[in-house]
Amino acid sequence: MAFMPEEKPEVTIYTDGGCKPNPGPGGWAALLIHGKHQKVLSGAEQQTTNNRMELTAAIMALEALKEPCRVHFYTDSEYLQKGITTWLRTWKRNHWQTSAKKPVKNQDLWRRLDEAVQRHDIEWHWTRGHAGDKLNERVDKLATQAREQLKLE
């Protein structure tokens, strides 16, 4: 009998992040879906950028997974999607410098995201924001609520 590796759990993740103004107070949110189960994560920072909130949402979602998973990851951030699928390899090869020989912005978060993705098999999907994708709209609303909560504290 041949050994069959155990299937990894399948998880769908939607994330969003933003701030208003940019830079300024920001919020992020993630929705993790496994079968019938859903988990919502969110948070906020007083002084940040849209890109940092997008990266934070992705990191927090992936770090919340307790075991290696097969992940369908949805984001409306081209910065996140292109960064993780295309630019990251080059940045690492170039010692964290851009093609213009400048340090990569948000390097601390890119390094943490790079570490978080290693355990999982991830398919990255870009979805247009504010275009009727109900789950993308949900995380957008949750990220906005997290940012708005800062004003109440």
N, C-alpha and C positions, 0 to 999 in steps of 0.2 A: 504494500500500500504506500503510495507516494504521500509525502508530507505536504499538506496544504496550509499555507500561511493564513492566519486568522484575518478575516476582513476587518478593516478599520471602520469605526462608526462614521456614518455620513452626516455632515452638519452643513447647514446653509447659514451664512452670515451676511447681514446687511449692516453697513456702517455709514455714519455721516458725522461731519464736524464743521464748525464755522464760528465766526465771531463778527461782532458788530459794534463799532467799526473795525476794520482790519488794518493794523493790529488794534486789539482792544479786548474786552471781555469775550470769552469763548466757551462753547460747549461742544460736547461730543456724545455720541450714542452708538450702541451696537445692539443688534437683535440676533440671537443665536437660536437656530431652530434645529431640533433633532426629533424626527417623527412628530408626535403630537405635543412635544414639550417645547416651550419657548422660554428664553431667559433674556431679560433686558438689562443692559449696563449703561450707565451714563455718568458724566462728570463735567466739571467746568473749571476754568482758570480765569483769574482776574485780568491778566495781561498776556496775550498770546496772539497767534495768527491762525487764519483758516487752515493753512497747510499743517501746522503743528496739531491742530485739533483732529484733522483727518488721519494723521499718522497715529495719534494717541488712541483714537477709536479702534483702529486696526490692531494695534499692539494689545490693548486691553481685551479685545475679543479673543485673539489667539492665545493669550496667556491664560484666559479663563478656561480653556479646554483642558480637562484633567488627564487626557491620554491622546496619543497620536490619532489624528482623524483625517478623513477625506473631506475636504472643505470646498464648497462652492461659495466663493466670496464675491459680494456685489458692492460696488462703490460708485458714486457719481463724481469722484475726484480723479481726473486724468493724471494729476500730479502723483497720487498714490499708485494708481494702476500702472502707469508707464514707468514710474520710479522703480517699483518692485519687479516688474517683468523685463525691463529693458535697461534702464540706466544704472541700476545697482551694481551689476557685474563690472561695468566699465569704471565706476567710481572706486570700487575696491581694487581693481587692477591698477588704477592710477593713484593709489594711496589717498583716497577720499578727496580727490580734486576733480573739478569739472573739466570739460574740454577746454575751457578758457583759463585753466590753471589756477582757479580760485577754489577755496575750500567749499565743500558741499554744505549747503544750508541744512539745518536740522539734523546734522550728522549724528547727534546723540540718539535721536529717535530712529533714524534709519538703521543704525547699528542694532538697536534693541529690536526693531522689527525683523531685521535679517536673522537675528537669533531666534525669534519667535516662530518664524516660518519653517525652520529646519526640521521640526518634528512631524510636520504635516504634509499631505499631498494636497496642494491647493490649485484650484482653477480660478483665475482672477477674471472677473467680468466687470466691464464698465457699463453703467446704465445712465441715461440722461436724467439729470435732476429735474424735478418739478415737471415731469412729463407723464404722470399718471401711474407710475409704478407704485402700487399701494404700500409695499414694504419700505421702499426708499422714502416715500412721503412720511411714513411712520417714524423712521429714525431721524429724519430731518426735524420733525416736530419735537421729538424727544431731546435732540441736541439743543434746539431753541429753548425748550423749557428748562434744561439744565443751566443754560447761560442766563436766562431770565431769573432763575432762582438766586443767582449771585446778588442781584439788586435787593432781594428781600433779606439777605443775611447781614 
